[in-house]
Amino acid sequence: MATLPENSDDRQPAPRKRAGITPRALIIGLLLIPVMAFWNEYTEIVAQATDLAAMSLIIAVVFALFVLLLVNWLLKRYLPRFAFTQAELMYIYIMQTCSIGISGIGMMQFLNVTLADVFKYGTPENHWKEKLLPYVRPWLLPDKSVVKAYFSGESTFWRADHILGWLTPMLVWSGFIVVLLWVMICINVLIRKRWAQEERLSFPITALPLEITRDGWADELFSNPLLWAGFFIPVVLESLASLNTLYPSIPFLPIKPSDPRLDLSALFTHPPLSGIGTLQLSFYPMVIGLTYFLPLDVAFSLWFFFLFGKVQNVLATMFGYHDPGAPPSASEMPYLGEQSAGAFIMVALFALWGVRGHVKAALASIFQRKEKKARDPDEPMPYSLALVGALAGFAALTAFGIAIGMVWWLPLVYFLLYYCYVITFTRMRAEAGLPWGFGPDMNVHTLIKSAGGTQALSAQSQVGMNMLLWSDSDMRTTQMPNQLEAMQIGESVGMNLRHVALVLVLSVVVGVFSSWAAVLTVYYQYGAASAKVNSWRTSMGLQGWNAMQNWMDNVKQPNLPRMEGVVLGMLVTVFLYVMRGQYTEWPFHPIGYALSGTFTMSWLWCATMIGWLIKALVTRYGGMKSYRKFIPFFIGLILGDYITGAAWAVFGSVMGIQTYRCFPI
């Protein structure tokens, strides 16, 4: 167990000199945040091109970094005095990774439509305005008078009445988001050293930005033919597919699971193999590239446990659980989403147990004299501040939950489970580098509903609870992994981690208000209810209101079969951790099991298996020397996929047309 030093000692080495943020890096980073937010909102909502912010390694940010690198290459060549250092480039990079997601799905894109939808879709038939609105605090919603133009478009947000109509909910929800993400920063400070330095997790998502920015421009890497060989494979594949979207006569090779030619489901139509359900192949270059940087046991477990879930479904079909007329408790067997929820909780508990020494020392240092406090000069913030900040932020979130109508214990339970999910999601990114992550199919709201039912909750608590449904319904842009990776990048490059923490906080604040401005600008211009925007994103605002109505109209008792699935997931996770501790060659990783009940693996399993197989063969027959030799090729795969996807997204935005989505489907 790792603990913090309890005493100051003159013999301890002084903290090493670290690179602080320069004024120009700070200014460029801050100015880029609103630009990236507007680009993301327009591309994903109007142009409906590649998801720019939903990936673990964020497409829009990698593209911006590459453009900045090209500028820096010219500076190094002709004006070396003005060239950026790697630390400056990384400060700018992490400011974007820790802000653009706020403008994405699962965050602002879901929140703003949730707040407005009740005025548009509350009808005499569903009685939302009579049954639900009386329980909603008016300061959570925009003024009804400004919503019509929001849905119809052909207007502008930048009018005094529109701004004032949204001002109160903007401030309230901005405060909520800032506190929500502040708690994540504080937790990351407490877990960082344990995960990075003691457990030596690989942080695969950081590999590409660190490699391509070495010395401000990685000459050796960019002069390596293997990099360009990998780069041009996705350039050709994605460009042919993009041209086919515009000119259908142009042939292309399918690599996405949405292509019918890669759908194997038709092979499994008869019981018991019909239990397999949907099974699709995929050959995403960037997924193959990222998998190359994963530990072999993690990469193996990702695709193995997904296929093992299919085996469980086949067995359930074989035993008649899926027969017509089977009771719901049987038809939902084997409860894969519930197993995943249990695994998410248990992975978080194991992670928190591992940092108990840090938390204990931080707690003790709060009450110690200055000269005896735990020394943490190289940490993003003092451990005592991180602990107090996390607890104070959690208390503020709980108070917010009570203020919007929840009974006092409900926000406590909700935010405890929410942060368990988020901690596990962060652990997955640090250890498995999942290219495109998601939470378990059983989100926190569903878990609470299944565990306690709805009969014990008042209408006020039910409405207050579901006003937060947007925050845990989609975890793809969860910010905690980005924050921890930013700290790890800072450690790798030798950046001042106190400055890293400062820019993270600044990025959150600027990112929140930039996201409001960007999304409201888009919807007032194009109309949230018009055919000009992505209908799926706007429909997600109905989730909370439909859930409120469902909870009120259909009183539910605790669902014991579903909770048994959760408990099973927890027990299996404990077993996997114990076996990993006992046997060094144990091939099954708990992270793979936890992810088996998330829907993104159905699109990633095949490409992940290919990446695992390539790395297994390279290391088995060529050793680590061969593994390192081929790193440039797989960086090229990732970079080529990202640059191509972003370039076509820019083209679609400029031309005002819908282009091929390089990712996800």
Long-range contacts (C-beta under 8 A, 24 or more apart in sequence): 1-356, 1-357, 2-193, 2-194, 2-198, 2-355, 2-357, 2-358, 3-357, 3-358, 3-360, 3-361, 4-357, 4-358, 4-361, 4-362, 4-365, 4-374, 4-375, 4-376, 4-383, 5-361, 5-374, 5-375, 6-361, 6-364, 6-372, 6-374, 7-372, 8-371, 8-372, 8-373, 8-375, 12-375, 15-377, 15-378, 16-378, 16-494, 18-378, 18-494, 18-495, 18-496, 18-497, 19-85, 19-87, 19-88, 19-493, 19-494, 19-495, 19-496, 20-495, 20-496, 20-499, 21-88, 21-91, 21-495, 21-496, 21-499, 21-502, 21-503, 22-88, 22-91, 24-88, 25-84, 25-88, 25-89, 25-91, 25-92, 26-91, 26-503, 28-92, 29-91, 29-92, 29-95, 29-96, 29-503, 29-507, 30-95, 30-506, 30-510, 32-64, 32-92, 32-95, 32-96, 33-95, 33-96, 33-99, 33-100, 33-507, 33-510, 33-511, 33-514, 34-510, 34-514, 34-517, 34-518, 36-60, 36-61, 36-64, 36-96, 36-99, 36-100, 36-103, 37-99, 37-100, 37-102, 37-103, 37-511, 37-514, 37-515, 37-517, 37-518, 38-514, 38-517, 38-518, 38-521, 39-653, 40-100, 40-103, 40-104, 40-518, 41-103, 41-109, 41-515, 41-518, 41-519, 41-521, 41-522, 42-518, 42-522, 42-653, 43-649, 43-652, 43-653, 44-104, 44-105, 44-109, 44-534, 44-537, 45-109, 45-519, 45-522, 45-523, 45-526, 45-533, 45-534, 45-537, 46-522, 46-526, 46-532, 46-533, 46-534, 46-653, 47-649, 47-652, 47-653, 47-656, 47-657, 47-658, 47-659, 48-534, 48-658, 48-661, 49-648, 49-649, 49-652, 49-653, 49-658, 49-659, 49-660, 49-661, 50-645, 50-646, 50-648, 50-649, 50-661, 50-662, 50-663, 51-104, 51-105, 51-661, 51-663, 51-664, 52-100, 52-104, 52-646, 52-649, 53-100, 53-101, 53-103, 53-104, 53-105, 53-477, 54-104, 54-105, 54-436, 54-476, 54-477, 54-664, 55-435, 55-436, 55-476, 55-663, 56-205, 56-290, 56-429, 56-433, 56-434, 56-435, 56-436, 56-437, 56-481, 57-205, 57-208, 57-286, 57-290, 57-435, 57-638, 57-642, 58-96, 58-97, 58-100, 58-101, 58-482, 59-642, 59-645, 59-646, 59-649, 59-663, 60-96, 60-100, 60-646, 61-93, 61-96, 61-97, 61-100, 62-208, 62-209, 62-639, 62-642, 62-643, 62-646, 63-642, 63-643, 63-646, 63-647, 64-96, 65-89, 65-92, 65-93, 65-96, 65-209, 65-212, 65-213, 66-212, 66-639, 66-642, 66-643, 68-92, 69-212, 69-213, 69-216, 69-217, 72-216, 72-217, 73-217, 76-216, 76-217, 83-216, 84-216, 85-216, 86-213, 86-214, 86-215, 86-216, 86-493, 87-493, 87-494, 87-495, 89-213, 89-216, 90-209, 90-210, 90-213, 90-489, 90-490, 90-493, 90-495, 91-495, 91-499, 91-500, 91-503, 93-209, 93-213, 93-489, 94-482, 94-485, 94-486, 94-489, 94-490, 94-500, 94-503, 94-504, 94-507, 95-503, 95-506, 95-507, 96-507, 97-482, 97-485, 97-486, 98-479, 98-482, 98-483, 98-486, 98-504, 98-507, 98-508, 98-511, 99-507, 99-508, 99-510, 99-511, 99-514, 100-511, 101-477, 101-478, 101-479, 101-482, 102-177, 102-181, 102-477, 102-479, 102-508, 102-511, 102-512, 102-514, 102-515, 103-511, 103-514, 103-515, 103-518, 103-519, 104-476, 104-477, 105-474, 105-476, 105-477, 105-537, 105-540, 106-470, 106-471, 106-473, 106-474, 106-475, 106-476, 106-477, 106-478, 107-177, 107-470, 107-471, 107-477, 107-515, 108-512, 108-515, 108-516, 108-519, 109-519, 109-537, 109-540, 110-470, 110-473, 110-474, 110-537, 110-540, 110-541, 110-543, 111-173, 111-470, 111-471, 112-516, 112-519, 112-520, 112-523, 112-541, 113-528, 113-537, 113-538, 113-540, 113-541, 114-467, 114-469, 114-470, 114-540, 114-541, 114-543, 114-544, 114-545, 115-140, 115-141, 115-142, 115-169, 115-173, 115-541, 116-141, 116-142, 116-147, 116-150, 116-151, 116-528, 116-541, 117-541, 117-542, 117-545, 118-545, 119-144, 119-147, 120-147, 120-151, 120-528, 120-529, 121-542, 121-545, 122-545, 126-549, 128-545, 128-548, 128-549, 131-549, 131-552, 132-463, 132-545, 132-548, 132-549, 132-552, 135-405, 135-459, 135-460, 135-463, 135-464, 136-405, 136-463, 136-467, 137-403, 137-404, 137-405, 139-168, 139-169, 139-172, 140-169, 140-172, 140-173, 140-404, 140-467, 141-169, 142-166, 142-169, 149-524, 150-520, 150-523, 150-524, 150-527, 150-528, 151-523, 151-527, 151-528, 151-529, 151-530, 152-527, 152-529, 152-530, 153-523, 153-524, 153-525, 153-526, 153-527, 153-528, 153-530, 153-532, 154-525, 154-527, 155-524, 155-525, 156-521, 156-524, 156-525, 157-517, 157-520, 157-521, 157-523, 157-524, 157-525, 158-521, 162-520, 162-524, 166-516, 166-520, 170-513, 170-516, 174-512, 174-513, 174-516, 176-397, 176-400, 177-508, 177-512, 178-508, 178-509, 178-512, 179-393, 179-396, 179-397, 179-400, 180-393, 180-397, 180-471, 181-479, 181-480, 181-483, 181-508, 182-389, 182-393, 182-505, 182-508, 183-389, 183-390, 183-393, 183-394, 183-397, 183-419, 184-419, 184-422, 184-479, 184-480, 184-483, 185-380, 185-389, 185-483, 185-501, 185-504, 185-505, 185-508, 186-381, 186-385, 186-386, 186-387, 186-389, 186-390, 186-393, 187-386, 187-390, 187-419, 187-423, 187-480, 188-380, 188-426, 188-480, 188-483, 188-484, 188-487, 189-379, 189-380, 189-381, 189-383, 189-386, 189-487, 189-501, 190-355, 190-358, 190-359, 190-362, 190-383, 190-386, 190-387, 190-390, 191-351, 191-355, 191-358, 191-423, 191-484, 192-379, 192-380, 192-484, 192-487, 192-488, 193-358, 193-379, 194-354, 194-355, 194-358, 195-351, 195-427, 195-430, 195-484, 196-430, 196-487, 196-488, 196-491, 199-354, 201-430, 201-431, 202-293, 202-294, 202-295, 202-430, 202-431, 202-433, 203-429, 203-430, 203-433, 203-485, 203-488, 204-290, 204-293, 204-294, 204-432, 204-433, 205-290, 205-429, 205-433, 205-481, 205-485, 206-485, 206-488, 206-489, 206-492, 207-293, 207-635, 208-635, 208-638, 208-639, 209-489, 210-489, 210-492, 210-493, 211-631, 211-635, 212-635, 212-639, 221-632, 221-635, 224-632, 226-629, 226-630, 226-632, 226-633, 226-636, 227-632, 227-633, 227-635, 227-636, 227-639, 228-636, 229-633, 229-636, 230-285, 230-289, 230-632, 230-633, 230-634, 230-635, 230-636, 230-637, 230-639, 230-640, 231-636, 231-637, 231-639, 231-640, 231-643, 232-636, 232-640, 233-285, 233-636, 233-637, 233-640, 234-285, 234-286, 234-637, 234-640, 234-641, 234-644, 235-640, 235-643, 235-644, 237-285, 238-641, 238-644, 238-645, 238-648, 238-660, 238-662, 239-644, 239-648, 241-660, 241-662, 242-644, 242-648, 242-659, 242-660, 242-662, 244-660, 245-658, 245-659, 245-660, 246-657, 246-659, 254-283, 255-282, 255-283, 255-284, 255-285, 256-282, 256-284, 256-663, 256-664, 256-665, 257-281, 257-282, 257-602, 257-603, 257-606, 257-665, 258-665, 271-317, 271-318, 271-322, 272-314, 272-315, 272-317, 272-318, 273-314, 273-317, 274-317, 275-310, 275-313, 275-314, 275-315, 275-316, 275-317, 275-318, 275-322, 276-310, 276-313, 276-314, 277-310, 277-313, 278-602, 279-310, 279-602, 280-602, 280-603, 280-606, 281-606, 282-603, 282-604, 282-605, 282-606, 282-607, 283-606, 283-607, 283-610, 284-435, 284-604, 284-607, 284-641, 284-663, 285-637, 285-638, 285-640, 285-641, 286-435, 286-637, 286-638, 286-641, 286-642, 286-663, 287-435, 287-436, 287-604, 287-607, 287-608, 287-611, 288-607, 288-610, 288-611, 288-614, 288-634, 288-637, 289-611, 289-634, 289-635, 289-636, 289-637, 289-638, 289-641, 290-433, 290-435, 290-611, 290-638, 291-433, 291-607, 291-608, 291-610, 291-611, 291-612, 291-615, 292-611, 292-614, 292-615, 292-630, 292-631, 292-634, 293-433, 293-634, 294-432, 294-433, 294-611, 294-612, 294-615, 295-431, 295-589, 296-612, 296-615, 296-616, 296-619, 297-586, 297-587, 297-588, 297-589, 298-431, 298-432, 298-589, 298-591, 298-592, 299-432, 299-608, 299-611, 299-612, 299-615, 300-587, 300-589, 300-592, 300-612, 300-616, 301-587, 301-588, 301-589, 301-590, 301-591, 301-592, 301-593, 302-432, 302-434, 302-591, 302-592, 302-595, 302-601, 302-604, 302-605, 302-608, 302-612, 303-592, 303-601, 303-605, 303-606, 303-608, 303-609, 303-612, 304-588, 304-592, 305-588, 305-592, 305-593, 305-595, 305-596, 306-592, 306-595, 306-596, 306-601, 306-602, 306-605, 307-605, 308-596, 309-334, 309-336, 309-596, 309-597, 312-336, 329-561, 332-561, 332-562, 334-565, 335-561, 335-562, 335-564, 335-565, 335-568, 336-441, 336-596, 336-597, 337-440, 337-441, 337-442, 337-565, 337-597, 338-440, 338-442, 338-450, 338-562, 338-563, 338-564, 338-565, 338-566, 338-568, 338-569, 338-597, 339-565, 339-566, 339-568, 339-569, 339-572, 339-593, 339-596, 339-597, 340-440, 340-441, 340-442, 340-569, 340-593, 340-594, 340-595, 340-596, 340-597, 340-598, 341-440, 341-441, 341-442, 341-447, 341-565, 341-566, 341-569, 341-597, 342-565, 342-566, 342-567, 342-568, 342-569, 342-570, 342-571, 342-572, 342-573, 343-424, 343-440, 343-569, 343-570, 343-572, 343-573, 343-590, 343-593, 343-594, 343-597, 344-420, 344-421, 344-424, 344-425, 344-439, 344-440, 344-594, 345-417, 345-420, 345-421, 345-424, 345-566, 345-569, 345-570, 346-569, 346-570, 346-573, 346-574, 346-590, 347-423, 347-424, 347-427, 347-428, 347-573, 347-590, 347-591, 347-594, 348-419, 348-420, 348-421, 348-423, 348-424, 348-427, 349-420, 350-573, 350-577, 350-590, 351-423, 351-424, 351-427, 352-423, 358-383, 359-387, 362-386, 362-387, 363-387, 378-497, 379-497, 380-487, 380-490, 380-497, 380-498, 380-500, 380-501, 380-504, 381-498, 381-501, 394-419, 401-464, 401-468, 404-464, 404-467, 405-460, 405-461, 405-463, 405-464, 406-460, 406-461, 406-464, 406-465, 407-457, 407-458, 407-461, 410-448, 410-457, 410-461, 410-464, 410-465, 413-448, 414-444, 414-448, 414-465, 414-468, 417-444, 417-447, 417-448, 418-444, 418-471, 418-472, 421-472, 421-475, 422-475, 422-478, 422-480, 423-480, 424-594, 425-475, 425-478, 425-480, 425-481, 426-478, 426-480, 426-481, 426-484, 427-591, 428-481, 428-591, 428-594, 428-595, 429-481, 429-484, 429-485, 430-481, 430-484, 430-485, 430-488, 431-589, 431-591, 432-589, 432-591, 432-592, 432-595, 434-595, 434-600, 434-604, 435-604, 436-476, 436-600, 436-603, 436-604, 436-663, 436-664, 437-475, 437-476, 437-478, 437-481, 437-595, 437-598, 437-600, 438-474, 438-475, 438-476, 438-598, 438-599, 438-600, 439-472, 439-474, 439-475, 439-598, 440-594, 440-597, 440-598, 441-597, 441-598, 441-599, 442-562, 442-566, 442-597, 443-472, 443-473, 444-472, 445-469, 445-472, 445-473, 445-547, 447-566, 449-551, 449-556, 449-559, 450-558, 450-559, 450-562, 450-563, 450-566, 451-558, 451-563, 451-566, 452-558, 453-555, 453-556, 453-557, 453-558, 453-559, 454-551, 454-554, 454-555, 454-556, 455-555, 455-556, 455-557, 457-551, 459-552, 462-548, 462-551, 462-552, 463-548, 466-544, 466-545, 466-547, 466-548, 466-551, 467-544, 468-544, 469-543, 469-544, 469-547, 470-540, 470-541, 470-543, 470-544, 473-540, 473-543, 474-540, 476-600, 479-508, 569-593, 569-594, 569-597, 600-664, 603-664, 603-665
